Amino acid sequence: MSSAETATKSAPQVLPAWPPQLPPAQLAALTNLAADYSLSHGLVYRPPASPPTQPYPSTSRVIHAPITLFPSPLPRELYALARRLQPLYNALYARVATDGPWLEGVMSAVAKVDDFQEELLKVWKTVREEGIAQPIELGLWRSDYLVHTLPDESFTLRQVEFNCISSSFGALASRTNELHRYLEKATGYYSAHPLLSEGNLPENGAVGGLARGIAEAHKAYGVPNATVLFLVQPHERNAFDQRWVEYALLETYGVHIERATFADLVSSASLGPGKQLLYRSPLHASPLEISVVYMRAGYTPTDYAGESDWAARLLVERSRAVKCPSVGAQLAGAKKVQQALMEPGVLESFLLDPSRGPETFTEADLQLLRASFAPMYALDATTLQQTIDNAAHLVLKPQREGGGNNVYRANIPPFLEKLPAKERDAWVVMELIEPPPLRNVLIKAGASEEGGKEGEVISELGIFGICLYSSGSTGGGACEISVNEEVGYLVRTKGRESDEGGVAVGFSCLDSLVLVD
């Protein structure tokens, strides 16, 4: 065990038996209360299209989001560690996103064999060569972890990934925490377990924190009556997670929101004489000046229907609007970057070099970051056989977001047999994280899975961060950070048999935490 792991492992050796055992009548009552609370408090999304032959879901119906009946236990020390790590990760990725030469060097090999990354890199290089119109950037980021069981059976955190674009479910995660706190207040969970008390259910301020980050970026833009643009996918089922952030911006900060798709930008966006991003909404008499572009679309190749959508992305990047994220920050979230940050001397370069920025970091900070890394390496000719031989303990990851893209365990050898050698640069290899056994009751559309019986699950913890930062006009030089905070959390819990973790695509349920001393 490394010294860093020793310093960051958790004291509890065994998590409590979970979930608490309740008779069927009490489980049914809790399930009904949870469903009604969710529908009453906007813990919802739109149902899939019905019948399935219809291309889009109904806009007049909702179902409650998939949820857990009980919050999931986590050692209090690990929760504190995850919160401590977030400002470090924020600073690290802000500096990565603004280091043009290093980021281009890492991603160029990927771009040669990954058309999507190639297009992103083209946009990024174009705006850097022209001169960046808006050096201020906003990160609404999320670092995802699994609890990892060490050889001595103590626990630590290992990072699954760092999300730089469309880091979703902050609002619905806040609502899920409120749901579990309501169930405890209303029923005491029928005295099922002493851990289920208010003091062990940490409040989740993610929705307010994310809104505050956008409000800070809007303020930094300097035009109070400008509008924030949410760039969204058409026919979005998860629209309410976005709406809660919109409502918080309007009610708390008086900031107005406009929603648009790439198709809307193609037809209605342009640049003003000072490179202002102007959006001609059919609902407004005059063009809207956009202060911040918050991207809840653009993270997957299917969001770009053709060259016109890529032109719209380039238009946004060329503008003076604050981007959340910039295309540079989106590239920084690639798995290849995550792997490259583990190479010797890289963390020291980004966090200990005083020319990078005025913030001060220590070797102890770097040890905390290193201890959270799950071992990763590049897939190439020198590691191919090693990967095949150890496939039972590995996962292959491409440079994609949104779930459903990874290759696990026994599927790795046959996949590699068919993968052309030239495409290996598009993949990285990660050692699987080994979470401790856990059980919970998963509820989807009002009905618990397996007839109300709990099942074996894995819970993934995400910590949200906001980071407002700036760099030079060419994407290089010192990175100045004006806002750097941890603002809340997300827990996604899935059946242990599932390898993927997306909520919107049906793999996971929204959850919250009960802390264990």
N, C-alpha and C positions, 0 to 999 in steps of 0.2 A: 504494500500500500504506500502511495506517495505521501510526502509530508503535507502536501496541500489537502489530500483526501482525509488525512488524519485530523487536520485542523477544521474541516468542514463537515465531518460526519455527524449524524444525529445521535443523541443519547439513547432514546428508546430502542431497545433491541427487538421488541415485538409490538406490532400494532394491535389494538383491541379486537376481539372477535366482533365482526361487523357484517351486516347491520343488526341492530337489536331485534330480538324475536318478539313478534306481536301476534295475537290471535287474528284470524281472518277478518273478523268484524272491524277491528281497529285498523288493519291494513286497508280495508275497503274505504273506511271513513277518511283516512289520510289521503288516499288516492283521489277521492271525490273533492276534498278540500283543495288539494293541489291543483287539480284541473280547473276548478272554478276560479281560484285565485289567479292562475295564469291567464285565463281568458279575460278576467276583470282588470288585470294590470298590464296588459300588453306584452305578455311573455308568449308571443305568437309568431307564426309566419303563415304564408299562404300555402294551401295544400297543393299537391301535385295536380297536373291537368287531369281532368276527368270528363269523359273517358280518356284513357291514355293516348288515343289517337289525336286528341286535341293538342296543339303545339304549346299552349300557354296555360298557366293556372288562372283560376278565377280571381278577379280583383274584389269581389264582394263577399268572399268567405275566408275565414281563418281557422286554423287549428292551433292548439297550444304547441309550443316547441317541445321536442323530446327532453325529458327531465328525469332526474333521479328523485326518489322519494325521500332519501336521507342524504345529508351532506356527507362527504367522504373524509375519513381521518387523515391527517398529515401531522408529523411532528412539528411542534411550534418553532423549533430551531431551524428547520428547513424552510418554513414560510418566511422567517426573518432573513435567512440567507438569500432566498430568491429576491426579496425586496431590496436587499443590500446590493445584489449583483446588477439590478436593472440600470441604475445611473452609470455604472462602469460600461455595460454593454452599449448604452445610448452614446456615450462619448466615443467608444471604440468605433461604432458603425458610422457616426457622424464624420469621423476622421477618415474612415475608409471611403465613404461616399464622396468626399471632396478631394481625394488623392487620385487625380486623373491617371498619371503614369502607372502607378501600382495596380490600380483596378483594371486598366486596359491590358496590362501584362498578364494578369490572372485570367481575364475573360476572353482574350483573343483566341486562345486554343479552343475554348468551348464554342465560340462563335463560328469557327470553321466547320463545325459538324452539327450545329443547332441553329436552325433558321430563325427561330424566335429570338434567341440571344443575339444573333447577328443583327437583326433589325433594331433591337434596343441599343446595341453598341453603335450602329450607324447614326441613330438619332443623337446619342450622347456625344459622339465625336463631332458631329455637325455643329451643335450648339457651343461646344467648347472652342472650336475653330473660329466661329463667328464672334464669340465673346458672350458670356452668360449675362443676360439682361437682369436677372434677379438672383443675387448671390444668397439671399435668405432662403432657407429650406426648412420644412417641417417634417419631423418624423413622428408618426403615431405608430409605435412599434410594439411588438410582443415577442418575448422570449419564452419558448416552450420547453418544459422539463418533464422528465419522468423520475420518480424515485428509483434509485439503483441500489441493489443489495450487494454490499461488499463481502469479501471472503469471510470476515469475522461476524457476518450477519447484521452488522449495523447498516445504517442507511445514509445515502448522500444523494445529491441532485446531479443529473446529467442532462445536458441540453440536447433536445431533439432538433430544434432549428430556431433561427431568428427571422421573424417575419417583418419585412420592410414595406409591404404594400397590402392594402385592404385587410389590415389586422382586425378581423371582425369579431362580433359577439361580445364586445365590451358592454353594450347596453343590456342585452338579454342576460349576460352573466350577472350584472347588477340586479336585475329583476329576479334571477334565480336565487341569489343570496337573500333577497328580501322575502321570497317565498319560504325558504327554509327557516328564516327568522320568524315569519308569521306562524308557521306550523308549530314551532317551539312555543311561541307566546300563546297561541290559541289552545293548544292541547298538551303542552309539555311533552309531546311525543309519548303521551300516556305513561310517563315516568319509565320509559323503556331503558334508558341508560343515563348515568350521571354526567357523561360528557355532553349530552344534548342540553346545554344551558347557554344563555345569551353571551356570557363571557368567553365561550369557546367558539363562537360563530363570528369570525371577523367581518366587519362591514366591508362592502365592496363599492368604492367610489369611481369605478371605471368610466361610467357614462359621463359624469361630471368632469372627470379629468381629461377625457378625450375632447369634450367640448371646450374646455379651458385651453387646451393646446391650439385648437383652431382659432379661438378668439385671440390668443396671443399673436398668432401669425397674421390675422386680420389687422390687428392693431399695428404690427410692425410694417404692414404694407402702407399705412399712412393715409388712407382715404376712408373716413368713417362711413360714408354712405355707399361704399362699394358692396358687392354681393359675393358671398361664398358659393362656389359651384361644386355640387356633388356629382362626380362623373360616375354613372351607374350602368349596370347591365339592363337591357330591356326585359320587361316582365320579371322583375326581381322577386323571388319568393321571400327572401330575407329582408324585405324593405323596412320592417318595423325596427330592426336593430339599428338601421340608419336613421329612421325617423326620430327615435328618442334622442340621438345626438343633435339632430336638427332642432327639436323642440327646446333642448337645453340651451342651444346657441341663441335662439330667439328670446326665450323667457328670461335668461340670466344676463345676456350681454347685448340684446337688441340687434343681433346680427341676422340679416336675412339670407335665406338659402334659395338657390335655384337648382333643380335636378335636371340633368341632361345625359344623353347617351352619346356614344361616338357618332352615330348617325346625325344627331342634333348638332353636334359641333361641326360636322362636315358642311351642313347646310346653313349654319347660323353664326359661326364664330369667325372673328377676324382680329387683326392687330391694329391698334390705333397709332397715331403719329409718334407716341412715346413708348411704343411696344406694349401698351395696355392690352389686355385680353378683353375683347368686347363680345358680348353674346346677345344676339337679337332674338329674344324670346317672343313667340307669338302672343304672349299674355301681357306684354308691356309695350307702351308706346315708343319708348326710347331704348337704345342699346344699354345693356347692363355692363358696368365695369367690374371685372372679376378680381377680387383680392387674393383668394386662395382657391386652388383646385384640389379637392379632396377626392382621391381616386379609390372608388370601390369597384372599379372595373379596370381592365388593362393588364391584369396579372397573368392571363392565360392566352395562348394563341387564338383561341376561338373568339376572343373579344375583338379581334381585328379581322373584319370581313374582307378587306382588300387594301389596295394602296391608299385609298382616300382616308381610311381610318388611321393608317400610319402617318399620313400627312397631317391629320388633325392632332395626333400626339406630338408631332414635331412643332406644330403651331403653338400648342400649349407650352412646350419646353422653351420656345423662342421668346415667349411673352414675359412681361414683368410680374405676372401673378406668382405668388408663392406656391410652389408645388409640394404636394403631400402624397406620394414622394416625388422627388425629381427622378429622372430616368437613371441618374447615377446611383441614387439610393436604392432604386429597384434592382439594379445590377449588383449592388453590394449585398443584397439578400440572397444571392445565389448560393447553392450548396457548395460550389467550387470555392467561393470566398471563405465560407465556414471552414472548409478543409485547409485552405491556405493559411488561415490565421493560426493554425496549430504548428506551423513550421518554425524551426528555431529562429529566434531573433525578431520575429514579426511583431509580436505583442510589444516587445521593448521598443521597437521602432515607432509604433503608433502611440504608445502611452507614456514612455519615459523620455522621449526626445522633446526638449523644451521649445524647439522651433515649430512643433505641431500646434501649439496653442497655450494659453496662459494657465489652464487647469493643471493641477499637480496630482500625479498618481505615484504610487509606491510599488515596490516589489511585492508587498503583501496583497495589493490589489490584483496584480498579475497572477499571483498564486491562487486567489479565489476564482479568477476566470479560468485558469488552466484546470483546476479541479472540477469545474462544471463541464468541461469538454468531454463528449463521448469520443473515443478513439475513431479516427477517420483516416483514409488514405486515398490517393488517386488510383483510378483503374487504368492500368497500362500493361505492357508486355511483361514487366518485371513482377507485377502483383497478380496477374491473371490466375496462375495455378494456385497461389495462396488463397485467393478468393474462392475458387472452386472447392479446395480442400476443406475450407472452414465455413462453407456456405450455411451450415445449420445455425451459426451464431452471427450472421451478417444480414444487412439490408443494402440493396443498391438504390441510390437516389439520383434522379435526373434534376435538371435545373427548372423545376416546375412548382407551382403553388396550387392549392385547392383540393388536395387529397386524391387518392386513387392512382398515383403515378409510380409508386415504389415497387421493387421486386424483392421478395423475402425468401430466405432459407432455401428449401428444396427447389424452388422455382428458379434459383440463380443459375445453376449449371446449364440447364437447357436453354435459358435465355442467353447466356454468354456464348453458347455454341453458335447461335444464330446472329449475334451482334457483330457487325463488321468491325474490323480492327480500327478503322478510321473514326468510328463513332464512340470509342471508349472514353475520349476526353470529355464527353457530355455527361459522364457518370462519376459519382464518388461512392466509396464503400465505407459504411459505418458499422461498428460493432453494435449488436443489439443490446439495449439496456434491459436489465433484469429487475422488473418491479416486484415487490413483495405480493403475496396472495391477498386479495381483497374481494369483497362481495358487496352488492347493493341491489336495490330494486329499481329497474328501469321502466319508465312510463312513457308511452307514446300514444298521443291522441286519446288520453283518458284511461287507457287500459294498461296494466302492468304486464310486462313480458313474462312468459312462463306461468301464467295464471296466478300472479301475485307472489310467486316464489323468487327469492333473490338468486342471482347468478354470479359466477366469477367474473370480475371486471378488472380493467386497468384504467387508472385516472391520470390524466395529463394536466399539469399545471402550467398556465400561461400567465406571465406578468406583463402588464401594459406599462409603457413608458411614453412620455412626451419629450421631444427634443427640438428646440428651435436653434438653428445654427447657421453659419454663413461662411463662405470662402471667397477666394478671388474670382475674377471674371473668367478665368480659363480652367477652373476646377482644380486648382493646385494651391500650395502655400498653406499658411496657418489656418486652422479652423476655429472660429470664435463661436462659443456656445453661450447663449443667453438664457435658455430655459432647459433644465435637465431634471426630470422628476419621474418617480414611479407613481402610478396613479390607480392601480387596481389589478384585479386578477380574473382569470377564466379557468374553470375546471371543466374538462370534457371527459366523460366516463363512457366506456364502451365494453361490450362483451369481450372477454379475454381471447376468444377465438378470432376476433377481428384484428387485422393488421393495419387498417386505416383509421383515421381519427376525425374526419369531417362531420360536422353536425348537419349542415345544410344538405349534404348528399346522403344522409341517413345512417352513418356509421356510429355516431356518438350521441350521448345525451348531455345536456347542460347540467352542471352540478355546482356545488360550493364546498366550503371547507368547514370541518370541525377540527380544532387544533388539540393536539395531544402533548402533554408535558412528559 
